Amino acid sequence: MFVTGRPHIEPEVEKWLSGRVTAMRITPRRHDIINYLHTRLGEDTRPGAMDSSLKKDILKKIPEDVSEM
């Protein structure tokens, strides 16, 4: 069985699976997040709705916040 979730649910999963759990932490790389955001922003159906300043803020703030999760 493969289960994904935040680290705080690990004890609950271990309880239900009687300790037969192998945990593997996976964290995204900043570069991957930025590439994903560039792709999604490029697919915007209303490109004129966002100026370069907002795009710059998105590309700065989201990768910072994701790295803390």
PDB file of N, CA, C, O and CB in Angstrom:
ATOM      1  N   MET A   1       0.839  -1.153   0.000  1.00  0.00           N
ATOM      2  CA  MET A   1       0.000   0.000   0.000  1.00  0.00           C
ATOM      3  C   MET A   1       0.895   1.230   0.000  1.00  0.00           C
ATOM      4  O   MET A   1       1.924   1.270   0.675  1.00  0.00           O
ATOM      5  CB  MET A   1      -0.961  -0.010   1.203  1.00  0.00           C
ATOM      6  N   PHE A   2       0.486   2.221  -0.763  1.00  0.00           N
ATOM      7  CA  PHE A   2       1.224   3.478  -0.845  1.00  0.00           C
ATOM      8  C   PHE A   2       0.312   4.582  -0.316  1.00  0.00           C
ATOM      9  O   PHE A   2      -0.807   4.754  -0.799  1.00  0.00           O
ATOM     10  CB  PHE A   2       1.695   3.779  -2.319  1.00  0.00           C
ATOM     11  N   VAL A   3       0.789   5.320   0.667  1.00  0.00           N
ATOM     12  CA  VAL A   3       0.008   6.397   1.274  1.00  0.00           C
ATOM     13  C   VAL A   3       0.847   7.658   1.265  1.00  0.00           C
ATOM     14  O   VAL A   3       2.032   7.632   1.599  1.00  0.00           O
ATOM     15  CB  VAL A   3      -0.438   6.035   2.723  1.00  0.00           C
ATOM     16  N   THR A   4       0.224   8.763   0.881  1.00  0.00           N
ATOM     17  CA  THR A   4       0.929  10.037   0.948  1.00  0.00           C
ATOM     18  C   THR A   4       0.248  10.932   1.978  1.00  0.00           C
ATOM     19  O   THR A   4      -0.951  10.817   2.233  1.00  0.00           O
ATOM     20  CB  THR A   4       0.969  10.727  -0.444  1.00  0.00           C
ATOM     21  N   GLY A   5       1.030  11.811   2.550  1.00  0.00           N
ATOM     22  CA  GLY A   5       0.469  12.733   3.524  1.00  0.00           C
ATOM     23  C   GLY A   5       1.557  13.533   4.197  1.00  0.00           C
ATOM     24  O   GLY A   5       2.746  13.333   3.947  1.00  0.00           O
ATOM     25  N   ARG A   6       1.146  14.420   5.034  1.00  0.00           N
ATOM     26  CA  ARG A   6       2.079  15.234   5.801  1.00  0.00           C
ATOM     27  C   ARG A   6       2.694  14.380   6.913  1.00  0.00           C
ATOM     28  O   ARG A   6       2.114  13.373   7.319  1.00  0.00           O
ATOM     29  CB  ARG A   6       1.368  16.488   6.392  1.00  0.00           C
ATOM     30  N   PRO A   7       3.869  14.784   7.405  1.00  0.00           N
ATOM     31  CA  PRO A   7       4.563  13.994   8.430  1.00  0.00           C
ATOM     32  C   PRO A   7       3.742  13.740   9.692  1.00  0.00           C
ATOM     33  O   PRO A   7       3.936  12.721  10.355  1.00  0.00           O
ATOM     34  CB  PRO A   7       5.830  14.684   8.810  1.00  0.00           C
ATOM     35  N   HIS A   8       2.840  14.640  10.030  1.00  0.00           N
ATOM     36  CA  HIS A   8       2.093  14.477  11.274  1.00  0.00           C
ATOM     37  C   HIS A   8       1.107  13.302  11.252  1.00  0.00           C
ATOM     38  O   HIS A   8       0.603  12.911  12.305  1.00  0.00           O
ATOM     39  CB  HIS A   8       1.346  15.745  11.574  1.00  0.00           C
ATOM     40  N   ILE A   9       0.821  12.729  10.066  1.00  0.00           N
ATOM     41  CA  ILE A   9      -0.102  11.585  10.042  1.00  0.00           C
ATOM     42  C   ILE A   9       0.619  10.239  10.178  1.00  0.00           C
ATOM     43  O   ILE A   9      -0.024   9.198  10.311  1.00  0.00           O
ATOM     44  CB  ILE A   9      -0.906  11.601   8.751  1.00  0.00           C
ATOM     45  N   GLU A  10       1.931  10.267  10.145  1.00  0.00           N
ATOM     46  CA  GLU A  10       2.698   9.019  10.212  1.00  0.00           C
ATOM     47  C   GLU A  10       2.367   8.165  11.430  1.00  0.00           C
ATOM     48  O   GLU A  10       2.188   6.957  11.277  1.00  0.00           O
ATOM     49  CB  GLU A  10       4.166   9.328  10.213  1.00  0.00           C
ATOM     50  N   PRO A  11       2.278   8.732  12.638  1.00  0.00           N
ATOM     51  CA  PRO A  11       1.929   7.903  13.795  1.00  0.00           C
ATOM     52  C   PRO A  11       0.562   7.226  13.652  1.00  0.00           C
ATOM     53  O   PRO A  11       0.384   6.091  14.094  1.00  0.00           O
ATOM     54  CB  PRO A  11       1.943   8.748  15.052  1.00  0.00           C
ATOM     55  N   GLU A  12      -0.384   7.905  13.048  1.00  0.00           N
ATOM     56  CA  GLU A  12      -1.713   7.322  12.851  1.00  0.00           C
ATOM     57  C   GLU A  12      -1.653   6.153  11.873  1.00  0.00           C
ATOM     58  O   GLU A  12      -2.296   5.126  12.093  1.00  0.00           O
ATOM     59  CB  GLU A  12      -2.697   8.386  12.342  1.00  0.00           C
ATOM     60  N   VAL A  13      -0.890   6.302  10.802  1.00  0.00           N
ATOM     61  CA  VAL A  13      -0.734   5.222   9.824  1.00  0.00           C
ATOM     62  C   VAL A  13      -0.039   4.035  10.477  1.00  0.00           C
ATOM     63  O   VAL A  13      -0.450   2.891  10.281  1.00  0.00           O
ATOM     64  CB  VAL A  13       0.067   5.705   8.586  1.00  0.00           C
ATOM     65  N   GLU A  14       1.003   4.296  11.247  1.00  0.00           N
ATOM     66  CA  GLU A  14       1.711   3.217  11.946  1.00  0.00           C
ATOM     67  C   GLU A  14       0.784   2.486  12.906  1.00  0.00           C
ATOM     68  O   GLU A  14       0.867   1.266  13.042  1.00  0.00           O
ATOM     69  CB  GLU A  14       2.921   3.773  12.708  1.00  0.00           C
ATOM     70  N   LYS A  15      -0.097   3.224  13.571  1.00  0.00           N
ATOM     71  CA  LYS A  15      -1.038   2.603  14.509  1.00  0.00           C
ATOM     72  C   LYS A  15      -1.947   1.612  13.768  1.00  0.00           C
ATOM     73  O   LYS A  15      -2.158   0.494  14.239  1.00  0.00           O
ATOM     74  CB  LYS A  15      -1.891   3.689  15.229  1.00  0.00           C
ATOM     75  N   TRP A  16      -2.474   2.014  12.630  1.00  0.00           N
ATOM     76  CA  TRP A  16      -3.402   1.167  11.887  1.00  0.00           C
ATOM     77  C   TRP A  16      -2.708   0.012  11.174  1.00  0.00           C
ATOM     78  O   TRP A  16      -3.333  -1.016  10.911  1.00  0.00           O
ATOM     79  CB  TRP A  16      -4.156   1.997  10.883  1.00  0.00           C
ATOM     80  N   LEU A  17      -1.458   0.166  10.867  1.00  0.00           N
ATOM     81  CA  LEU A  17      -0.728  -0.895  10.162  1.00  0.00           C
ATOM     82  C   LEU A  17       0.229  -1.639  11.084  1.00  0.00           C
ATOM     83  O   LEU A  17       1.153  -2.309  10.622  1.00  0.00           O
ATOM     84  CB  LEU A  17       0.045  -0.310   8.988  1.00  0.00           C
ATOM     85  N   SER A  18       0.011  -1.522  12.356  1.00  0.00           N
ATOM     86  CA  SER A  18       0.785  -2.245  13.374  1.00  0.00           C
ATOM     87  C   SER A  18       2.290  -2.069  13.233  1.00  0.00           C
ATOM     88  O   SER A  18       3.043  -3.027  13.411  1.00  0.00           O
ATOM     89  CB  SER A  18       0.455  -3.706  13.314  1.00  0.00           C
ATOM     90  N   GLY A  19       2.729  -0.877  12.921  1.00  0.00           N
ATOM     91  CA  GLY A  19       4.152  -0.590  12.859  1.00  0.00           C
ATOM     92  C   GLY A  19       4.846  -1.092  11.613  1.00  0.00           C
ATOM     93  O   GLY A  19       6.056  -0.916  11.475  1.00  0.00           O
ATOM     94  N   ARG A  20       4.116  -1.712  10.704  1.00  0.00           N
ATOM     95  CA  ARG A  20       4.722  -2.220   9.469  1.00  0.00           C
ATOM     96  C   ARG A  20       4.750  -1.124   8.413  1.00  0.00           C
ATOM     97  O   ARG A  20       4.146  -1.248   7.348  1.00  0.00           O
ATOM     98  CB  ARG A  20       3.950  -3.453   8.942  1.00  0.00           C
ATOM     99  N   VAL A  21       5.456  -0.061   8.727  1.00  0.00           N
ATOM    100  CA  VAL A  21       5.472   1.119   7.868  1.00  0.00           C
ATOM    101  C   VAL A  21       6.909   1.517   7.559  1.00  0.00           C
ATOM    102  O   VAL A  21       7.775   1.531   8.434  1.00  0.00           O
ATOM    103  CB  VAL A  21       4.718   2.291   8.533  1.00  0.00           C
ATOM    104  N   THR A  22       7.129   1.829   6.328  1.00  0.00           N
ATOM    105  CA  THR A  22       8.401   2.416   5.926  1.00  0.00           C
ATOM    106  C   THR A  22       8.090   3.808   5.408  1.00  0.00           C
ATOM    107  O   THR A  22       7.360   3.966   4.429  1.00  0.00           O
ATOM    108  CB  THR A  22       9.144   1.539   4.838  1.00  0.00           C
ATOM    109  N   ALA A  23       8.636   4.801   6.055  1.00  0.00           N
ATOM    110  CA  ALA A  23       8.379   6.186   5.660  1.00  0.00           C
ATOM    111  C   ALA A  23       9.512   6.703   4.793  1.00  0.00           C
ATOM    112  O   ALA A  23      10.686   6.438   5.051  1.00  0.00           O
ATOM    113  CB  ALA A  23       8.202   7.083   6.896  1.00  0.00           C
ATOM    114  N   MET A  24       9.145   7.434   3.776  1.00  0.00           N
ATOM    115  CA  MET A  24      10.132   8.027   2.889  1.00  0.00           C
ATOM    116  C   MET A  24       9.707   9.476   2.659  1.00  0.00           C
ATOM    117  O   MET A  24       8.632   9.736   2.118  1.00  0.00           O
ATOM    118  CB  MET A  24      10.253   7.229   1.530  1.00  0.00           C
ATOM    119  N   ARG A  25      10.531  10.385   3.060  1.00  0.00           N
ATOM    120  CA  ARG A  25      10.223  11.807   2.895  1.00  0.00           C
ATOM    121  C   ARG A  25      10.623  12.248   1.479  1.00  0.00           C
ATOM    122  O   ARG A  25      11.729  11.983   1.008  1.00  0.00           O
ATOM    123  CB  ARG A  25      10.963  12.669   3.978  1.00  0.00           C
ATOM    124  N   ILE A  26       9.702  12.912   0.842  1.00  0.00           N
ATOM    125  CA  ILE A  26       9.935  13.423  -0.504  1.00  0.00           C
ATOM    126  C   ILE A  26       9.682  14.922  -0.477  1.00  0.00           C
ATOM    127  O   ILE A  26       8.607  15.373  -0.084  1.00  0.00           O
ATOM    128  CB  ILE A  26       9.021  12.708  -1.562  1.00  0.00           C
ATOM    129  N   THR A  27      10.669  15.679  -0.893  1.00  0.00           N
ATOM    130  CA  THR A  27      10.512  17.130  -0.927  1.00  0.00           C
ATOM    131  C   THR A  27      10.850  17.638  -2.322  1.00  0.00           C
ATOM    132  O   THR A  27      11.810  17.180  -2.942  1.00  0.00           O
ATOM    133  CB  THR A  27      11.409  17.814   0.141  1.00  0.00           C
ATOM    134  N   PRO A  28      10.063  18.577  -2.806  1.00  0.00           N
ATOM    135  CA  PRO A  28      10.338  19.109  -4.143  1.00  0.00           C
ATOM    136  C   PRO A  28      11.558  20.007  -4.141  1.00  0.00           C
ATOM    137  O   PRO A  28      11.885  20.636  -3.134  1.00  0.00           O
ATOM    138  CB  PRO A  28       9.134  19.877  -4.669  1.00  0.00           C
ATOM    139  N   ARG A  29      12.220  20.056  -5.273  1.00  0.00           N
ATOM    140  CA  ARG A  29      13.338  20.982  -5.431  1.00  0.00           C
ATOM    141  C   ARG A  29      12.809  22.322  -5.914  1.00  0.00           C
ATOM    142  O   ARG A  29      11.868  22.382  -6.704  1.00  0.00           O
ATOM    143  CB  ARG A  29      14.396  20.419  -6.419  1.00  0.00           C
ATOM    144  N   ARG A  30      13.408  23.373  -5.443  1.00  0.00           N
ATOM    145  CA  ARG A  30      12.971  24.733  -5.798  1.00  0.00           C
ATOM    146  C   ARG A  30      12.889  24.911  -7.314  1.00  0.00           C
ATOM    147  O   ARG A  30      11.940  25.507  -7.822  1.00  0.00           O
ATOM    148  CB  ARG A  30      13.932  25.779  -5.199  1.00  0.00           C
ATOM    149  N   HIS A  31      13.874  24.399  -8.026  1.00  0.00           N
ATOM    150  CA  HIS A  31      13.917  24.516  -9.480  1.00  0.00           C
ATOM    151  C   HIS A  31      12.681  23.858 -10.121  1.00  0.00           C
ATOM    152  O   HIS A  31      12.111  24.400 -11.068  1.00  0.00           O
ATOM    153  CB  HIS A  31      15.212  23.874 -10.028  1.00  0.00           C
ATOM    154  N   ASP A  32      12.276  22.708  -9.609  1.00  0.00           N
ATOM    155  CA  ASP A  32      11.108  22.014 -10.143  1.00  0.00           C
ATOM    156  C   ASP A  32       9.831  22.816  -9.912  1.00  0.00           C
ATOM    157  O   ASP A  32       8.965  22.876 -10.785  1.00  0.00           O
ATOM    158  CB  ASP A  32      10.978  20.632  -9.508  1.00  0.00           C
ATOM    159  N   ILE A  33       9.717  23.422  -8.753  1.00  0.00           N
ATOM    160  CA  ILE A  33       8.540  24.238  -8.443  1.00  0.00           C
ATOM    161  C   ILE A  33       8.470  25.440  -9.384  1.00  0.00           C
ATOM    162  O   ILE A  33       7.405  25.767  -9.908  1.00  0.00           O
ATOM    163  CB  ILE A  33       8.575  24.710  -6.966  1.00  0.00           C
ATOM    164  N   ILE A  34       9.603  26.089  -9.591  1.00  0.00           N
ATOM    165  CA  ILE A  34       9.639  27.261 -10.474  1.00  0.00           C
ATOM    166  C   ILE A  34       9.292  26.863 -11.906  1.00  0.00           C
ATOM    167  O   ILE A  34       8.544  27.573 -12.579  1.00  0.00           O
ATOM    168  CB  ILE A  34      11.029  27.933 -10.430  1.00  0.00           C
ATOM    169  N   ASN A  35       9.825  25.741 -12.379  1.00  0.00           N
ATOM    170  CA  ASN A  35       9.488  25.266 -13.728  1.00  0.00           C
ATOM    171  C   ASN A  35       7.991  24.992 -13.856  1.00  0.00           C
ATOM    172  O   ASN A  35       7.375  25.346 -14.861  1.00  0.00           O
ATOM    173  CB  ASN A  35      10.286  23.993 -14.064  1.00  0.00           C
ATOM    174  N   TYR A  36       7.412  24.363 -12.838  1.00  0.00           N
ATOM    175  CA  TYR A  36       5.978  24.082 -12.844  1.00  0.00           C
ATOM    176  C   TYR A  36       5.179  25.387 -12.909  1.00  0.00           C
ATOM    177  O   TYR A  36       4.234  25.503 -13.689  1.00  0.00           O
ATOM    178  CB  TYR A  36       5.580  23.267 -11.590  1.00  0.00           C
ATOM    179  N   LEU A  37       5.561  26.361 -12.090  1.00  0.00           N
ATOM    180  CA  LEU A  37       4.853  27.636 -12.086  1.00  0.00           C
ATOM    181  C   LEU A  37       4.963  28.349 -13.430  1.00  0.00           C
ATOM    182  O   LEU A  37       3.982  28.916 -13.913  1.00  0.00           O
ATOM    183  CB  LEU A  37       5.392  28.529 -10.981  1.00  0.00           C
ATOM    184  N   HIS A  38       6.146  28.325 -14.034  1.00  0.00           N
ATOM    185  CA  HIS A  38       6.317  28.942 -15.356  1.00  0.00           C
ATOM    186  C   HIS A  38       5.367  28.290 -16.363  1.00  0.00           C
ATOM    187  O   HIS A  38       4.726  28.979 -17.157  1.00  0.00           O
ATOM    188  CB  HIS A  38       7.793  28.813 -15.839  1.00  0.00           C
ATOM    189  N   THR A  39       5.284  26.988 -16.326  1.00  0.00           N
ATOM    190  CA  THR A  39       4.398  26.268 -17.246  1.00  0.00           C
ATOM    191  C   THR A  39       2.952  26.664 -17.033  1.00  0.00           C
ATOM    192  O   THR A  39       2.238  26.978 -17.985  1.00  0.00           O
ATOM    193  CB  THR A  39       4.555  24.760 -17.071  1.00  0.00           C
ATOM    194  N   ARG A  40       2.519  26.649 -15.776  1.00  0.00           N
ATOM    195  CA  ARG A  40       1.120  26.980 -15.482  1.00  0.00           C
ATOM    196  C   ARG A  40       0.795  28.435 -15.811  1.00  0.00           C
ATOM    197  O   ARG A  40      -0.275  28.728 -16.343  1.00  0.00           O
ATOM    198  CB  ARG A  40       0.814  26.705 -14.012  1.00  0.00           C
ATOM    199  N   LEU A  41       1.701  29.331 -15.501  1.00  0.00           N
ATOM    200  CA  LEU A  41       1.467  30.737 -15.817  1.00  0.00           C
ATOM    201  C   LEU A  41       1.418  30.960 -17.324  1.00  0.00           C
ATOM    202  O   LEU A  41       0.700  31.836 -17.806  1.00  0.00           O
ATOM    203  CB  LEU A  41       2.553  31.611 -15.190  1.00  0.00           C
ATOM    204  N   GLY A  42       2.181  30.168 -18.061  1.00  0.00           N
ATOM    205  CA  GLY A  42       2.163  30.248 -19.523  1.00  0.00           C
ATOM    206  C   GLY A  42       0.867  29.741 -20.129  1.00  0.00           C
ATOM    207  O   GLY A  42       0.543  30.075 -21.268  1.00  0.00           O
ATOM    208  N   GLU A  43       0.120  28.935 -19.377  1.00  0.00           N
ATOM    209  CA  GLU A  43      -1.158  28.394 -19.851  1.00  0.00           C
ATOM    210  C   GLU A  43      -2.339  29.272 -19.440  1.00  0.00           C
ATOM    211  O   GLU A  43      -3.492  28.903 -19.664  1.00  0.00           O
ATOM    212  CB  GLU A  43      -1.358  26.979 -19.316  1.00  0.00           C
ATOM    213  N   ASP A  44      -2.064  30.412 -18.850  1.00  0.00           N
ATOM    214  CA  ASP A  44      -3.119  31.314 -18.373  1.00  0.00           C
ATOM    215  C   ASP A  44      -4.028  31.711 -19.529  1.00  0.00           C
ATOM    216  O   ASP A  44      -3.560  32.170 -20.571  1.00  0.00           O
ATOM    217  CB  ASP A  44      -2.509  32.574 -17.710  1.00  0.00           C
ATOM    218  N   THR A  45      -5.331  31.530 -19.335  1.00  0.00           N
ATOM    219  CA  THR A  45      -6.289  31.863 -20.388  1.00  0.00           C
ATOM    220  C   THR A  45      -6.554  33.367 -20.478  1.00  0.00           C
ATOM    221  O   THR A  45      -7.143  33.845 -21.448  1.00  0.00           O
ATOM    222  CB  THR A  45      -7.594  31.127 -20.149  1.00  0.00           C
ATOM    223  N   ARG A  46      -6.117  34.099 -19.467  1.00  0.00           N
ATOM    224  CA  ARG A  46      -6.247  35.562 -19.466  1.00  0.00           C
ATOM    225  C   ARG A  46      -4.887  36.194 -19.162  1.00  0.00           C
ATOM    226  O   ARG A  46      -4.707  36.786 -18.098  1.00  0.00           O
ATOM    227  CB  ARG A  46      -7.315  36.027 -18.423  1.00  0.00           C
ATOM    228  N   PRO A  47      -3.944  36.074 -20.075  1.00  0.00           N
ATOM    229  CA  PRO A  47      -2.584  36.544 -19.798  1.00  0.00           C
ATOM    230  C   PRO A  47      -2.493  38.033 -19.481  1.00  0.00           C
ATOM    231  O   PRO A  47      -1.567  38.452 -18.786  1.00  0.00           O
ATOM    232  CB  PRO A  47      -1.709  36.243 -20.968  1.00  0.00           C
ATOM    233  N   GLY A  48      -3.417  38.829 -19.965  1.00  0.00           N
ATOM    234  CA  GLY A  48      -3.382  40.262 -19.695  1.00  0.00           C
ATOM    235  C   GLY A  48      -3.811  40.619 -18.282  1.00  0.00           C
ATOM    236  O   GLY A  48      -3.654  41.763 -17.856  1.00  0.00           O
ATOM    237  N   ALA A  49      -4.353  39.649 -17.551  1.00  0.00           N
ATOM    238  CA  ALA A  49      -4.835  39.911 -16.196  1.00  0.00           C
ATOM    239  C   ALA A  49      -3.691  39.992 -15.186  1.00  0.00           C
ATOM    240  O   ALA A  49      -3.898  40.418 -14.050  1.00  0.00           O
ATOM    241  CB  ALA A  49      -5.817  38.829 -15.776  1.00  0.00           C
ATOM    242  N   MET A  50      -2.505  39.594 -15.586  1.00  0.00           N
ATOM    243  CA  MET A  50      -1.368  39.570 -14.656  1.00  0.00           C
ATOM    244  C   MET A  50      -0.228  40.412 -15.216  1.00  0.00           C
ATOM    245  O   MET A  50       0.193  40.218 -16.356  1.00  0.00           O
ATOM    246  CB  MET A  50      -0.890  38.112 -14.399  1.00  0.00           C
ATOM    247  N   ASP A  51       0.262  41.335 -14.420  1.00  0.00           N
ATOM    248  CA  ASP A  51       1.403  42.119 -14.867  1.00  0.00           C
ATOM    249  C   ASP A  51       2.697  41.423 -14.438  1.00  0.00           C
ATOM    250  O   ASP A  51       2.668  40.447 -13.689  1.00  0.00           O
ATOM    251  CB  ASP A  51       1.337  43.563 -14.298  1.00  0.00           C
ATOM    252  N   SER A  52       3.804  41.924 -14.911  1.00  0.00           N
ATOM    253  CA  SER A  52       5.096  41.277 -14.641  1.00  0.00           C
ATOM    254  C   SER A  52       5.449  41.302 -13.154  1.00  0.00           C
ATOM    255  O   SER A  52       6.130  40.402 -12.662  1.00  0.00           O
ATOM    256  CB  SER A  52       6.203  41.961 -15.444  1.00  0.00           C
ATOM    257  N   SER A  53       4.992  42.320 -12.445  1.00  0.00           N
ATOM    258  CA  SER A  53       5.276  42.406 -11.010  1.00  0.00           C
ATOM    259  C   SER A  53       4.588  41.276 -10.239  1.00  0.00           C
ATOM    260  O   SER A  53       5.191  40.662  -9.358  1.00  0.00           O
ATOM    261  CB  SER A  53       4.826  43.770 -10.459  1.00  0.00           C
ATOM    262  N   LEU A  54       3.321  41.007 -10.578  1.00  0.00           N
ATOM    263  CA  LEU A  54       2.594  39.917  -9.913  1.00  0.00           C
ATOM    264  C   LEU A  54       3.229  38.574 -10.241  1.00  0.00           C
ATOM    265  O   LEU A  54       3.395  37.729  -9.362  1.00  0.00           O
ATOM    266  CB  LEU A  54       1.110  39.917 -10.330  1.00  0.00           C
ATOM    267  N   LYS A  55       3.579  38.381 -11.494  1.00  0.00           N
ATOM    268  CA  LYS A  55       4.227  37.129 -11.893  1.00  0.00           C
ATOM    269  C   LYS A  55       5.533  36.934 -11.121  1.00  0.00           C
ATOM    270  O   LYS A  55       5.817  35.837 -10.639  1.00  0.00           O
ATOM    271  CB  LYS A  55       4.498  37.118 -13.416  1.00  0.00           C
ATOM    272  N   LYS A  56       6.314  37.989 -11.007  1.00  0.00           N
ATOM    273  CA  LYS A  56       7.577  37.929 -10.266  1.00  0.00           C
ATOM    274  C   LYS A  56       7.331  37.560  -8.800  1.00  0.00           C
ATOM    275  O   LYS A  56       8.056  36.743  -8.232  1.00  0.00           O
ATOM    276  CB  LYS A  56       8.320  39.280 -10.357  1.00  0.00           C
ATOM    277  N   ASP A  57       6.305  38.165  -8.191  1.00  0.00           N
ATOM    278  CA  ASP A  57       5.963  37.851  -6.800  1.00  0.00           C
ATOM    279  C   ASP A  57       5.559  36.388  -6.642  1.00  0.00           C
ATOM    280  O   ASP A  57       5.965  35.728  -5.686  1.00  0.00           O
ATOM    281  CB  ASP A  57       4.832  38.760  -6.313  1.00  0.00           C
ATOM    282  N   ILE A  58       4.759  35.884  -7.578  1.00  0.00           N
ATOM    283  CA  ILE A  58       4.330  34.479  -7.532  1.00  0.00           C
ATOM    284  C   ILE A  58       5.534  33.561  -7.618  1.00  0.00           C
ATOM    285  O   ILE A  58       5.649  32.607  -6.850  1.00  0.00           O
ATOM    286  CB  ILE A  58       3.340  34.165  -8.675  1.00  0.00           C
ATOM    287  N   LEU A  59       6.432  33.847  -8.551  1.00  0.00           N
ATOM    288  CA  LEU A  59       7.609  32.998  -8.754  1.00  0.00           C
ATOM    289  C   LEU A  59       8.601  33.083  -7.592  1.00  0.00           C
ATOM    290  O   LEU A  59       9.466  32.217  -7.453  1.00  0.00           O
ATOM    291  CB  LEU A  59       8.307  33.385 -10.048  1.00  0.00           C
ATOM    292  N   LYS A  60       8.484  34.103  -6.771  1.00  0.00           N
ATOM    293  CA  LYS A  60       9.352  34.225  -5.598  1.00  0.00           C
ATOM    294  C   LYS A  60       8.698  33.607  -4.361  1.00  0.00           C
ATOM    295  O   LYS A  60       9.327  32.825  -3.648  1.00  0.00           O
ATOM    296  CB  LYS A  60       9.688  35.702  -5.334  1.00  0.00           C
ATOM    297  N   LYS A  61       7.451  33.955  -4.114  1.00  0.00           N
ATOM    298  CA  LYS A  61       6.789  33.605  -2.847  1.00  0.00           C
ATOM    299  C   LYS A  61       6.400  32.131  -2.772  1.00  0.00           C
ATOM    300  O   LYS A  61       6.644  31.487  -1.752  1.00  0.00           O
ATOM    301  CB  LYS A  61       5.551  34.461  -2.657  1.00  0.00           C
ATOM    302  N   ILE A  62       5.812  31.593  -3.808  1.00  0.00           N
ATOM    303  CA  ILE A  62       5.333  30.208  -3.729  1.00  0.00           C
ATOM    304  C   ILE A  62       6.473  29.223  -3.488  1.00  0.00           C
ATOM    305  O   ILE A  62       6.340  28.368  -2.613  1.00  0.00           O
ATOM    306  CB  ILE A  62       4.594  29.835  -5.010  1.00  0.00           C
ATOM    307  N   PRO A  63       7.584  29.297  -4.219  1.00  0.00           N
ATOM    308  CA  PRO A  63       8.685  28.364  -3.923  1.00  0.00           C
ATOM    309  C   PRO A  63       9.210  28.499  -2.485  1.00  0.00           C
ATOM    310  O   PRO A  63       9.609  27.506  -1.877  1.00  0.00           O
ATOM    311  CB  PRO A  63       9.832  28.592  -4.905  1.00  0.00           C
ATOM    312  N   GLU A  64       9.211  29.708  -1.950  1.00  0.00           N
ATOM    313  CA  GLU A  64       9.658  29.891  -0.557  1.00  0.00           C
ATOM    314  C   GLU A  64       8.706  29.195   0.403  1.00  0.00           C
ATOM    315  O   GLU A  64       9.144  28.507   1.326  1.00  0.00           O
ATOM    316  CB  GLU A  64       9.758  31.395  -0.205  1.00  0.00           C
ATOM    317  N   ASP A  65       7.406  29.369   0.190  1.00  0.00           N
ATOM    318  CA  ASP A  65       6.410  28.769   1.078  1.00  0.00           C
ATOM    319  C   ASP A  65       6.382  27.251   0.968  1.00  0.00           C
ATOM    320  O   ASP A  65       6.233  26.559   1.975  1.00  0.00           O
ATOM    321  CB  ASP A  65       5.036  29.328   0.772  1.00  0.00           C
ATOM    322  N   VAL A  66       6.522  26.728  -0.241  1.00  0.00           N
ATOM    323  CA  VAL A  66       6.491  25.276  -0.443  1.00  0.00           C
ATOM    324  C   VAL A  66       7.688  24.618   0.245  1.00  0.00           C
ATOM    325  O   VAL A  66       7.566  23.518   0.784  1.00  0.00           O
ATOM    326  CB  VAL A  66       6.486  24.936  -1.954  1.00  0.00           C
ATOM    327  N   SER A  67       8.821  25.273   0.230  1.00  0.00           N
ATOM    328  CA  SER A  67      10.012  24.683   0.836  1.00  0.00           C
ATOM    329  C   SER A  67       9.864  24.534   2.357  1.00  0.00           C
ATOM    330  O   SER A  67      10.598  23.764   2.977  1.00  0.00           O
ATOM    331  CB  SER A  67      11.239  25.537   0.514  1.00  0.00           C
ATOM    332  N   GLU A  68       8.926  25.261   2.952  1.00  0.00           N
ATOM    333  CA  GLU A  68       8.708  25.178   4.384  1.00  0.00           C
ATOM    334  C   GLU A  68       7.689  24.100   4.763  1.00  0.00           C
ATOM    335  O   GLU A  68       7.507  23.812   5.946  1.00  0.00           O
ATOM    336  CB  GLU A  68       8.255  26.516   4.906  1.00  0.00           C
ATOM    337  N   MET A  69       7.030  23.509   3.778  1.00  0.00           N
ATOM    338  CA  MET A  69       6.008  22.504   4.072  1.00  0.00           C
ATOM    339  C   MET A  69       6.636  21.162   4.373  1.00  0.00           C
ATOM    340  O   MET A  69       5.925  20.195   4.644  1.00  0.00           O
ATOM    341  CB  MET A  69       5.034  22.371   2.909  1.00  0.00           C
TER     342      MET A  69
END
